[in-house]
């Protein structure tokens, strides 16, 4: 059998505990309640007797009669053939004229009987029957008459669309003209032959100077400054050789006009991308090596 486990005894369980009471919140009462109660009392007293208090009593002569609420036909003035069965006539026909009565004479009319007799009768309006039960409608409004394709402007572009297309083409032409002007302003210009030859001659002179300086270097280069000087001369000579070969091979060299930027844009560019100043070069003092 399983052993019953009791919770460990504690001295704190002996201490009396305070009972926690749940405090209810005050009930909601609307501030308009007295006014609503008063209004309901004012309208309640007037209808205590199943409807309004003062009602006109019906007269004893106007009692409900038989067939008084049935609807009467409007055009029941002439009797039909079966008048003896269902006759609802209220007026009688005029009496038949006697044999001794004289007819009415001297009655004139403005109607032209000759014109009426010779007039061409009107053509009946064409009708279209669209259901098997005989529903009909005018043929012109049925959609079976090809009246729209016979219009003068049928199949043509409306005027408002033509105006819109013309404005669109005009805007495209202006934009293309603007782009062309901008390209012509920022286009590259060709370097003249005189300037090309002058630049080529100056490059060769600079190469001769660097070559003469390179030839005057000592045979044994041992210090760091001499090595750096030699490397710098070699790089500059290689760059000048590339430039000279470029100016000798190509006769048409394009040039780009310099783009002037305002000082504000230059300052903002420098603020966004600060210049990185190279660290100062360490100079080594020239010491002449002597044989031991």
Rosetta constraint file for C-alpha pairs under 8 A:
AtomPair CA 9 CA 13 HARMONIC 7.64 0.50
AtomPair CA 10 CA 14 HARMONIC 7.67 0.50
AtomPair CA 11 CA 15 HARMONIC 7.33 0.50
AtomPair CA 29 CA 33 HARMONIC 7.57 0.50
AtomPair CA 32 CA 36 HARMONIC 6.32 0.50
AtomPair CA 33 CA 37 HARMONIC 6.21 0.50
AtomPair CA 34 CA 38 HARMONIC 6.23 0.50
AtomPair CA 35 CA 39 HARMONIC 6.23 0.50
AtomPair CA 36 CA 40 HARMONIC 6.21 0.50
AtomPair CA 37 CA 41 HARMONIC 6.33 0.50
AtomPair CA 38 CA 42 HARMONIC 6.36 0.50
AtomPair CA 39 CA 43 HARMONIC 6.56 0.50
AtomPair CA 40 CA 44 HARMONIC 6.05 0.50
AtomPair CA 41 CA 45 HARMONIC 6.66 0.50
AtomPair CA 42 CA 46 HARMONIC 7.71 0.50
AtomPair CA 43 CA 47 HARMONIC 7.43 0.50
AtomPair CA 44 CA 48 HARMONIC 6.91 0.50
AtomPair CA 46 CA 52 HARMONIC 7.27 0.50
AtomPair CA 46 CA 53 HARMONIC 7.21 0.50
AtomPair CA 47 CA 51 HARMONIC 5.64 0.50
AtomPair CA 47 CA 52 HARMONIC 6.07 0.50
AtomPair CA 47 CA 53 HARMONIC 7.16 0.50
AtomPair CA 49 CA 53 HARMONIC 6.83 0.50
AtomPair CA 58 CA 62 HARMONIC 7.41 0.50
AtomPair CA 59 CA 63 HARMONIC 7.59 0.50
AtomPair CA 64 CA 68 HARMONIC 7.28 0.50
AtomPair CA 76 CA 88 HARMONIC 6.11 0.50
AtomPair CA 76 CA 89 HARMONIC 5.44 0.50
AtomPair CA 76 CA 90 HARMONIC 7.20 0.50
AtomPair CA 77 CA 88 HARMONIC 7.82 0.50
AtomPair CA 77 CA 89 HARMONIC 5.07 0.50
AtomPair CA 77 CA 90 HARMONIC 6.15 0.50
AtomPair CA 77 CA 91 HARMONIC 5.82 0.50
AtomPair CA 77 CA 92 HARMONIC 7.74 0.50
AtomPair CA 78 CA 89 HARMONIC 6.12 0.50
AtomPair CA 78 CA 91 HARMONIC 7.72 0.50
AtomPair CA 78 CA 92 HARMONIC 7.85 0.50
AtomPair CA 78 CA 93 HARMONIC 7.58 0.50
AtomPair CA 79 CA 83 HARMONIC 5.54 0.50
AtomPair CA 79 CA 87 HARMONIC 6.35 0.50
AtomPair CA 79 CA 88 HARMONIC 7.46 0.50
AtomPair CA 79 CA 89 HARMONIC 6.08 0.50
AtomPair CA 80 CA 87 HARMONIC 7.70 0.50
AtomPair CA 82 CA 86 HARMONIC 6.60 0.50
AtomPair CA 82 CA 87 HARMONIC 7.61 0.50
AtomPair CA 83 CA 87 HARMONIC 4.63 0.50
AtomPair CA 97 CA 101 HARMONIC 6.58 0.50
AtomPair CA 112 CA 116 HARMONIC 6.25 0.50
AtomPair CA 113 CA 117 HARMONIC 6.01 0.50
AtomPair CA 114 CA 118 HARMONIC 6.17 0.50
AtomPair CA 115 CA 119 HARMONIC 5.86 0.50
AtomPair CA 125 CA 138 HARMONIC 7.28 0.50
AtomPair CA 126 CA 138 HARMONIC 6.23 0.50
AtomPair CA 126 CA 139 HARMONIC 5.56 0.50
AtomPair CA 126 CA 140 HARMONIC 7.79 0.50
AtomPair CA 127 CA 136 HARMONIC 6.38 0.50
AtomPair CA 127 CA 137 HARMONIC 5.66 0.50
AtomPair CA 127 CA 138 HARMONIC 4.61 0.50
AtomPair CA 127 CA 139 HARMONIC 4.84 0.50
AtomPair CA 128 CA 136 HARMONIC 5.42 0.50
AtomPair CA 128 CA 137 HARMONIC 5.46 0.50
AtomPair CA 128 CA 138 HARMONIC 5.97 0.50
AtomPair CA 128 CA 139 HARMONIC 5.01 0.50
AtomPair CA 128 CA 142 HARMONIC 7.21 0.50
AtomPair CA 129 CA 134 HARMONIC 6.03 0.50
AtomPair CA 129 CA 135 HARMONIC 5.61 0.50
AtomPair CA 129 CA 136 HARMONIC 4.21 0.50
AtomPair CA 129 CA 137 HARMONIC 6.58 0.50
AtomPair CA 130 CA 134 HARMONIC 7.32 0.50
AtomPair CA 130 CA 135 HARMONIC 6.10 0.50
AtomPair CA 130 CA 136 HARMONIC 6.19 0.50
AtomPair CA 130 CA 137 HARMONIC 7.91 0.50
AtomPair CA 131 CA 135 HARMONIC 5.48 0.50
AtomPair CA 131 CA 136 HARMONIC 7.65 0.50
AtomPair CA 137 CA 141 HARMONIC 7.59 0.50
AtomPair CA 137 CA 142 HARMONIC 7.00 0.50
AtomPair CA 138 CA 142 HARMONIC 6.47 0.50
AtomPair CA 139 CA 143 HARMONIC 7.42 0.50
AtomPair CA 139 CA 144 HARMONIC 6.89 0.50
AtomPair CA 139 CA 145 HARMONIC 7.01 0.50
AtomPair CA 140 CA 144 HARMONIC 7.27 0.50
AtomPair CA 140 CA 145 HARMONIC 5.95 0.50
AtomPair CA 146 CA 150 HARMONIC 6.99 0.50
AtomPair CA 147 CA 151 HARMONIC 7.00 0.50
AtomPair CA 148 CA 154 HARMONIC 7.03 0.50
AtomPair CA 149 CA 154 HARMONIC 5.77 0.50
AtomPair CA 150 CA 154 HARMONIC 6.94 0.50
AtomPair CA 157 CA 161 HARMONIC 6.58 0.50
AtomPair CA 157 CA 162 HARMONIC 6.67 0.50
AtomPair CA 158 CA 162 HARMONIC 6.41 0.50
AtomPair CA 159 CA 163 HARMONIC 6.21 0.50
AtomPair CA 160 CA 164 HARMONIC 6.19 0.50
AtomPair CA 161 CA 165 HARMONIC 6.11 0.50
AtomPair CA 162 CA 166 HARMONIC 6.10 0.50
AtomPair CA 163 CA 167 HARMONIC 6.17 0.50
AtomPair CA 164 CA 168 HARMONIC 6.18 0.50
AtomPair CA 165 CA 169 HARMONIC 6.17 0.50
AtomPair CA 166 CA 170 HARMONIC 6.07 0.50
AtomPair CA 167 CA 171 HARMONIC 6.10 0.50
AtomPair CA 168 CA 172 HARMONIC 6.23 0.50
AtomPair CA 169 CA 173 HARMONIC 6.14 0.50
AtomPair CA 170 CA 174 HARMONIC 6.23 0.50
AtomPair CA 171 CA 175 HARMONIC 6.14 0.50
AtomPair CA 172 CA 176 HARMONIC 6.09 0.50
AtomPair CA 173 CA 177 HARMONIC 6.06 0.50
AtomPair CA 174 CA 178 HARMONIC 6.10 0.50
AtomPair CA 175 CA 179 HARMONIC 6.15 0.50
AtomPair CA 176 CA 180 HARMONIC 6.04 0.50
AtomPair CA 177 CA 181 HARMONIC 6.17 0.50
AtomPair CA 178 CA 182 HARMONIC 6.18 0.50
AtomPair CA 179 CA 183 HARMONIC 6.12 0.50
AtomPair CA 180 CA 184 HARMONIC 6.13 0.50
AtomPair CA 181 CA 185 HARMONIC 6.11 0.50
AtomPair CA 182 CA 186 HARMONIC 6.12 0.50
AtomPair CA 183 CA 187 HARMONIC 5.53 0.50
AtomPair CA 186 CA 256 HARMONIC 7.54 0.50
AtomPair CA 186 CA 257 HARMONIC 7.10 0.50
AtomPair CA 187 CA 256 HARMONIC 6.99 0.50
AtomPair CA 187 CA 257 HARMONIC 7.97 0.50
AtomPair CA 188 CA 254 HARMONIC 5.56 0.50
AtomPair CA 188 CA 255 HARMONIC 5.11 0.50
AtomPair CA 188 CA 256 HARMONIC 4.68 0.50
AtomPair CA 188 CA 257 HARMONIC 6.95 0.50
AtomPair CA 189 CA 254 HARMONIC 5.40 0.50
AtomPair CA 189 CA 255 HARMONIC 5.07 0.50
AtomPair CA 189 CA 256 HARMONIC 6.40 0.50
AtomPair CA 189 CA 257 HARMONIC 7.75 0.50
AtomPair CA 190 CA 252 HARMONIC 6.35 0.50
AtomPair CA 190 CA 253 HARMONIC 5.69 0.50
AtomPair CA 190 CA 254 HARMONIC 4.45 0.50
AtomPair CA 190 CA 255 HARMONIC 5.89 0.50
AtomPair CA 191 CA 195 HARMONIC 6.70 0.50
AtomPair CA 191 CA 196 HARMONIC 6.52 0.50
AtomPair CA 191 CA 252 HARMONIC 6.75 0.50
AtomPair CA 191 CA 253 HARMONIC 5.47 0.50
AtomPair CA 191 CA 254 HARMONIC 5.97 0.50
AtomPair CA 191 CA 255 HARMONIC 6.39 0.50
AtomPair CA 192 CA 196 HARMONIC 6.21 0.50
AtomPair CA 193 CA 197 HARMONIC 6.12 0.50
AtomPair CA 193 CA 251 HARMONIC 7.35 0.50
AtomPair CA 194 CA 198 HARMONIC 6.17 0.50
AtomPair CA 195 CA 199 HARMONIC 6.06 0.50
AtomPair CA 196 CA 200 HARMONIC 6.10 0.50
AtomPair CA 196 CA 247 HARMONIC 6.94 0.50
AtomPair CA 197 CA 201 HARMONIC 6.10 0.50
AtomPair CA 198 CA 202 HARMONIC 6.28 0.50
AtomPair CA 199 CA 203 HARMONIC 6.16 0.50
AtomPair CA 200 CA 204 HARMONIC 6.30 0.50
AtomPair CA 200 CA 244 HARMONIC 6.19 0.50
AtomPair CA 200 CA 247 HARMONIC 6.40 0.50
AtomPair CA 200 CA 248 HARMONIC 7.71 0.50
AtomPair CA 201 CA 205 HARMONIC 6.30 0.50
AtomPair CA 202 CA 206 HARMONIC 6.21 0.50
AtomPair CA 203 CA 207 HARMONIC 6.14 0.50
AtomPair CA 203 CA 240 HARMONIC 6.51 0.50
AtomPair CA 203 CA 243 HARMONIC 7.67 0.50
AtomPair CA 203 CA 244 HARMONIC 6.58 0.50
AtomPair CA 204 CA 208 HARMONIC 6.14 0.50
AtomPair CA 204 CA 240 HARMONIC 7.87 0.50
AtomPair CA 204 CA 244 HARMONIC 7.21 0.50
AtomPair CA 205 CA 209 HARMONIC 6.32 0.50
AtomPair CA 206 CA 210 HARMONIC 6.28 0.50
AtomPair CA 206 CA 240 HARMONIC 7.90 0.50
AtomPair CA 207 CA 211 HARMONIC 5.94 0.50
AtomPair CA 207 CA 237 HARMONIC 6.13 0.50
AtomPair CA 207 CA 240 HARMONIC 6.36 0.50
AtomPair CA 207 CA 241 HARMONIC 7.69 0.50
AtomPair CA 208 CA 212 HARMONIC 6.04 0.50
AtomPair CA 209 CA 213 HARMONIC 6.19 0.50
AtomPair CA 210 CA 214 HARMONIC 5.98 0.50
AtomPair CA 210 CA 233 HARMONIC 6.59 0.50
AtomPair CA 210 CA 236 HARMONIC 7.91 0.50
AtomPair CA 210 CA 237 HARMONIC 6.73 0.50
AtomPair CA 211 CA 215 HARMONIC 6.07 0.50
AtomPair CA 211 CA 237 HARMONIC 7.42 0.50
AtomPair CA 212 CA 216 HARMONIC 6.33 0.50
AtomPair CA 213 CA 217 HARMONIC 6.86 0.50
AtomPair CA 214 CA 230 HARMONIC 7.15 0.50
AtomPair CA 214 CA 233 HARMONIC 6.65 0.50
AtomPair CA 217 CA 230 HARMONIC 7.90 0.50
AtomPair CA 221 CA 226 HARMONIC 6.12 0.50
AtomPair CA 221 CA 227 HARMONIC 6.46 0.50
AtomPair CA 222 CA 226 HARMONIC 7.11 0.50
AtomPair CA 222 CA 227 HARMONIC 7.32 0.50
AtomPair CA 223 CA 227 HARMONIC 6.47 0.50
AtomPair CA 223 CA 286 HARMONIC 7.40 0.50
AtomPair CA 224 CA 228 HARMONIC 6.14 0.50
AtomPair CA 224 CA 284 HARMONIC 7.09 0.50
AtomPair CA 225 CA 229 HARMONIC 6.08 0.50
AtomPair CA 225 CA 283 HARMONIC 7.21 0.50
AtomPair CA 225 CA 284 HARMONIC 6.44 0.50
AtomPair CA 225 CA 286 HARMONIC 7.89 0.50
AtomPair CA 226 CA 230 HARMONIC 6.15 0.50
AtomPair CA 227 CA 231 HARMONIC 6.22 0.50
AtomPair CA 228 CA 232 HARMONIC 6.14 0.50
AtomPair CA 229 CA 233 HARMONIC 6.26 0.50
AtomPair CA 230 CA 234 HARMONIC 6.25 0.50
AtomPair CA 231 CA 235 HARMONIC 6.25 0.50
AtomPair CA 232 CA 236 HARMONIC 6.22 0.50
AtomPair CA 233 CA 237 HARMONIC 6.09 0.50
AtomPair CA 234 CA 238 HARMONIC 6.18 0.50
AtomPair CA 235 CA 239 HARMONIC 6.23 0.50
AtomPair CA 236 CA 240 HARMONIC 6.16 0.50
AtomPair CA 237 CA 241 HARMONIC 6.12 0.50
AtomPair CA 238 CA 242 HARMONIC 6.31 0.50
AtomPair CA 239 CA 243 HARMONIC 6.31 0.50
AtomPair CA 240 CA 244 HARMONIC 6.07 0.50
AtomPair CA 241 CA 245 HARMONIC 6.14 0.50
AtomPair CA 242 CA 246 HARMONIC 6.16 0.50
AtomPair CA 243 CA 247 HARMONIC 6.29 0.50
AtomPair CA 244 CA 248 HARMONIC 6.12 0.50
AtomPair CA 245 CA 249 HARMONIC 6.00 0.50
AtomPair CA 246 CA 250 HARMONIC 6.13 0.50
AtomPair CA 247 CA 251 HARMONIC 6.99 0.50
AtomPair CA 247 CA 253 HARMONIC 7.97 0.50
AtomPair CA 261 CA 265 HARMONIC 6.63 0.50
AtomPair CA 261 CA 266 HARMONIC 6.73 0.50
AtomPair CA 262 CA 266 HARMONIC 6.44 0.50
AtomPair CA 263 CA 267 HARMONIC 6.05 0.50
AtomPair CA 264 CA 268 HARMONIC 6.16 0.50
AtomPair CA 265 CA 269 HARMONIC 6.02 0.50
AtomPair CA 266 CA 270 HARMONIC 6.13 0.50
AtomPair CA 267 CA 271 HARMONIC 6.07 0.50
AtomPair CA 268 CA 272 HARMONIC 6.15 0.50
AtomPair CA 269 CA 273 HARMONIC 5.91 0.50
AtomPair CA 269 CA 274 HARMONIC 7.93 0.50
AtomPair CA 270 CA 274 HARMONIC 5.01 0.50
AtomPair CA 270 CA 275 HARMONIC 7.01 0.50
